[in-house]
Amino acid sequence: MAGSRTPGMRRDELAEAAGVSAEYIKRLEQGNGRPSAQVLNALARALRLSHPEYEYLCLLAGHLPARVGRVPHEVGPGPRHLLDRLGDVPICVLDAAWTLLAWNAACEAMCGVSMNADGRRRNLAWRAFTEVAEHAWQSAAERRFRQTIVADLRATVLRYPDDGWLADLVADLRAVSEPFAAMWELRVDHRDPPHRLTTHHPVAGEFTVDYDIMTLHEGDLRAVVYTAEPGTTDAVRLAATRLN
């Protein structure tokens, strides 16, 4: 585990350099436990791993390696083809910081004029924790969805440690939103979304949609697709959003 760059490094020396206990290092050596991304980064620094060695270490532990620079914002041809082909299905594309980058007309109709916002109002995490009415927190699905956002944002911060905009977003969310701060401190890895969400449309009224979050590894993007079961009142109201 010590590698060729740190010949003769003892377990206690590695533990001290990485900021963990020697017993923890021993458990890892025995294949017990799964280190967090923070621990992996600390171990890589302590072992002076090259970037390919660090990426291989992350692969073994089931984590994505940290990247240099900012969260990517480019929407390639693949996601744009997806938007075009699913023209009648609301779909949007977000970056790893949950900022809206692209969407189709059906999604704009469902979500309303807020899709035209700029700055932080284009960021779903910011909107979810600063613009949603307090009563919405009574929904278990809403709370679970926000837990998903927080867990995914934490993973994104670890992958892009040099992104100042992302760091400022998280710091400001922790300052202005007690629910966000509480979820952030809990450090719960909760990225299995509820797949159902209730929305309030100014014309079509209230309806519930199913949604799926797909990770597009090219560009580190997310695509969110909204659907409703055919023949239901929810499907009728979802379709009505496109008629206004």
Secondary structure, 3 states (H helix, E strand, C coil): CCCCCCCCCCHHHHHHHHCCCHHHHHHHHCCCCCCCHHHHHHHHHHHCCCHHHHHHHHHHHCCCCCCCCCCCCCCCHHHHHHHHHCCCCCEEEECCCCEEEEECHHHHHHHHHHHHCCHHHHEHHHHHHHCCCHHHHHCHHHHHHHHHHHHHHHHHHHHCCCCHHHHHHHHHHHHHCHHHHHHHHHCCCCCCCCCEEEEEECCCEEEEEEEEEEEECCCCEEEEEEECCCCCHHHHHHHHHCCC
